[in-house]
Amino acid sequence: MKPKLSIVMPAIRPQNWVAAYESILKSTKEHFELIIVSPFPLIKELTGLTNIKHVVDFGSPVRATQIGITLAEAPYLFPNFCDDALFLENAIDENLAFLDSMGSAENNVVTCKYSESDGFSHPTRWNDDSYYTLVNSYPVNKTWVPNDWYVFNNPFWHRSYFESFGGYDCSFGATPISHADLALRAYLGGAVVKLSPIPIMKVDHGQNDHRPIEISQLYFDSPAFTHKHTNRLSPDKIKVDKDNWKNAQSLWEFRFQISNE
């Protein structure tokens, strides 16, 4: 039986994977597949599970995500589940129902609220709607980006519509900026987007391994994003090649040591 939902998880924290998987089990009764893309091997607790796919890759989080998406089979897609997060109970099913309530059009997208705190210290601290807008969260050009366009950090898509854009632009390394880039391309491509009233997950930002993400985002991704989106993209620039991950570093220099040998 084919899954209803594909969840892609670029992953560097094997110690969190069991809890992440179990949170999915508590969040949905639907048949799902979890696609883990990581430099680390699959842990023994998850080995043999038929709804898990695992790929070894040492590239950036964006490259890892895009690789995982190429393996997705379900009609619905949650393209980026970080392994320092846990889905909330029943939240996947409730958000899929919310997406279905928008109608059957494939260009419908639901993006979801989430909480961020060190060690899950504030697991139900949801921000107001404006917090999740592009103009509030990213260095967008406010002269052409509307105030009611939302970030795509935690979206549910019809997979066919997601893939019509080619997916993520892997010239970015850290996922936050790539989410914003994809959101702008999707909005310009006709996506109908709603911010769900149902929070999707809690995120632990108490991990001590975020520095490579911060460096990539600050010194590379943000300037590249600003340059790319200074003006509204023309229609021929909205899509990317779905295999563009092959052009990204196979060994991401911000996190992994590069040998000089």
C-alpha positions in Angstrom: 0.0 0.0 0.0 1.4 3.4 -1.0 1.7 6.0 1.7 -0.6 9.0 1.9 2.1 11.3 3.3 5.8 11.6 2.6 7.8 13.2 5.4 11.4 14.2 4.5 13.9 14.6 7.4 17.4 15.9 6.8 19.1 14.6 9.9 22.3 14.9 11.9 21.1 13.8 15.4 20.6 10.0 15.5 19.9 10.2 19.2 16.6 12.0 18.4 15.3 9.7 15.6 13.3 7.3 17.6 11.4 10.2 19.4 10.9 11.9 16.0 9.4 8.7 14.5 7.2 8.0 17.5 5.9 11.6 17.4 4.7 10.9 13.8 2.9 7.8 15.0 1.1 9.9 17.6 0.3 12.6 15.1 -1.3 10.6 12.3 -3.3 7.4 11.7 -2.5 7.6 8.0 0.0 5.4 6.2 3.2 7.5 5.9 6.8 7.2 4.8 9.7 8.9 6.6 12.7 9.6 4.4 15.8 10.2 6.4 18.8 11.8 4.6 21.9 11.9 6.9 25.6 11.4 7.0 25.0 8.8 9.8 23.8 5.3 9.3 20.2 4.3 10.2 20.0 3.4 13.8 19.1 -0.2 14.8 15.8 0.8 16.4 14.5 1.9 13.0 16.1 -0.7 10.8 13.7 -3.0 9.1 10.7 -0.7 9.3 9.0 -0.7 5.9 7.9 2.9 6.0 11.4 4.3 6.4 13.8 5.2 3.6 17.4 6.1 4.4 20.0 7.8 2.3 23.6 8.7 3.4 24.7 12.2 2.2 27.2 14.7 3.6 25.7 17.7 1.8 23.9 20.7 3.1 20.5 20.5 4.8 18.9 21.8 1.6 20.6 19.3 -0.6 19.7 16.5 1.8 16.1 17.6 1.7 15.9 17.8 -2.1 17.5 14.3 -2.3 14.8 13.0 0.0 12.0 14.6 -2.0 13.1 12.8 -5.1 12.3 9.5 -3.3 8.8 10.6 -2.1 5.9 8.6 -3.3 2.8 9.9 -1.4 0.3 12.3 -2.8 0.9 14.6 0.1 4.3 16.0 1.1 5.8 17.5 4.3 9.1 18.4 2.8 11.3 19.3 5.8 11.0 17.8 9.3 14.0 18.7 11.3 15.3 16.1 13.8 15.3 18.6 16.7 11.5 18.7 16.5 8.5 16.6 17.5 5.1 16.6 15.9 2.2 17.3 18.2 -0.4 14.7 18.9 -3.0 14.4 16.0 -1.6 17.5 14.4 -0.7 15.9 11.1 -4.2 14.5 10.6 -5.8 17.7 11.6 -3.7 19.7 9.2 -4.2 17.3 6.3 -8.0 17.7 7.0 -7.5 21.5 7.0 -5.8 21.2 3.6 -8.6 19.1 2.2 -11.1 21.6 3.5 -9.6 24.1 1.1 -10.8 22.0 -1.8 -9.2 19.6 -4.2 -7.0 22.1 -6.2 -3.4 21.0 -6.2 -2.1 24.5 -5.8 -3.5 24.7 -2.2 -0.8 24.9 0.5 -1.2 24.9 4.3 1.7 26.3 6.4 1.7 25.7 10.1 2.7 27.4 13.4 5.3 25.9 15.6 6.9 26.6 19.0 10.7 27.2 19.5 12.4 27.0 22.8 15.5 25.5 24.5 14.9 22.0 25.5 11.2 22.3 24.7 10.9 24.6 27.7 7.9 26.4 26.1 6.3 23.7 24.0 3.0 25.6 23.4 4.3 29.1 22.9 2.7 30.1 19.6 3.4 33.5 18.1 0.7 35.6 16.5 0.1 35.3 12.8 2.3 38.1 11.7 5.3 36.3 13.2 5.0 33.7 10.4 5.0 36.2 7.5 7.8 36.7 5.1 8.0 40.4 5.7 8.5 39.8 9.4 10.9 36.9 9.1 13.2 37.4 6.1 15.0 40.2 4.3 12.4 40.5 1.5 11.8 43.5 -0.6 8.6 44.9 1.1 7.8 47.0 -1.9 6.5 44.0 -3.8 6.1 41.2 -1.2 2.7 41.5 0.4 2.2 41.5 4.2 0.1 38.4 4.2 2.5 36.0 2.5 3.7 33.4 4.9 6.9 31.5 5.5 7.0 27.8 4.4 8.9 26.4 7.3 6.2 23.7 8.0 4.0 23.3 5.0 1.7 20.6 3.7 1.7 20.3 -0.1 0.2 18.2 -2.8 3.4 16.6 -3.9 2.7 17.0 -7.6 2.3 20.8 -7.1 5.5 21.0 -5.1 7.4 19.2 -7.7 6.0 21.5 -10.4 8.5 24.1 -9.1 11.3 21.6 -9.1 11.5 21.8 -5.3 14.3 23.6 -3.4 17.0 25.8 -4.8 20.1 24.0 -3.5 22.4 27.0 -4.1 21.2 27.8 -0.6 22.7 25.7 2.2 20.5 26.3 5.3 16.9 25.4 5.1 15.3 28.6 6.5 16.3 30.8 3.5 15.4 28.0 1.1 12.0 27.9 2.6 11.6 31.6 2.0 12.8 31.3 -1.6 10.4 28.4 -2.3 7.5 30.4 -0.7 8.1 33.4 -2.9 8.4 31.2 -6.0 5.2 29.4 -5.1 3.2 32.5 -4.4 4.4 33.9 -7.7 3.4 30.7 -9.4 -0.2 30.8 -8.1 -0.1 29.0 -4.8 -3.2 29.5 -2.6 -1.8 29.5 0.9 -3.4 29.5 4.3 -1.8 29.6 7.7 -3.4 26.8 9.7 -5.0 27.5 13.1 -3.6 24.1 14.2 0.1 24.2 15.4 2.1 21.3 14.0 5.2 20.8 16.2 7.5 21.9 18.9 11.2 22.6 18.1 14.2 22.3 20.5 16.6 25.1 19.8 18.7 24.2 22.8 20.9 22.0 20.5 24.6 23.0 20.4 25.1 22.3 16.7 23.4 25.2 15.0 26.5 27.3 14.4 27.1 26.0 10.8 23.5 26.9 9.9 23.9 30.4 11.4 27.2 31.0 9.5 25.7 29.8 6.2 22.6 31.8 6.6 24.3 35.0 7.7 27.3 35.1 5.3 26.0 33.2 2.3 22.3 32.4 2.1 20.9 35.8 3.1 23.0 37.9 0.7 22.2 35.5 -2.1 18.5 35.5 -1.3 18.4 39.3 -1.2 20.2 39.5 -4.6 17.9 36.9 -6.1 14.7 38.5 -4.9 15.4 42.2 -5.1 12.8 42.3 -7.8 9.8 40.1 -8.5 11.0 37.0 -10.3 9.9 36.7 -14.0 7.8 33.6 -14.7 10.8 31.8 -16.3 12.7 32.0 -13.0 10.1 30.5 -10.7 11.1 26.9 -11.4 14.3 25.1 -10.6 15.7 21.8 -11.9 14.6 19.0 -9.6 18.1 17.6 -9.9 19.8 20.8 -8.9 21.0 19.1 -5.7 23.7 17.5 -7.9 25.3 21.0 -8.3 25.6 21.6 -4.6 28.6 20.5 -2.5 28.6 16.8 -1.8 30.5 17.6 1.4 29.1 20.7 3.0 32.0 22.8 4.2 30.2 24.7 6.9 29.6 21.5 8.9 31.9 18.8 7.7 35.7 19.0 7.6 37.2 18.9 4.1 40.4 17.0 3.8 43.3 18.6 2.0 44.7 15.2 1.0 
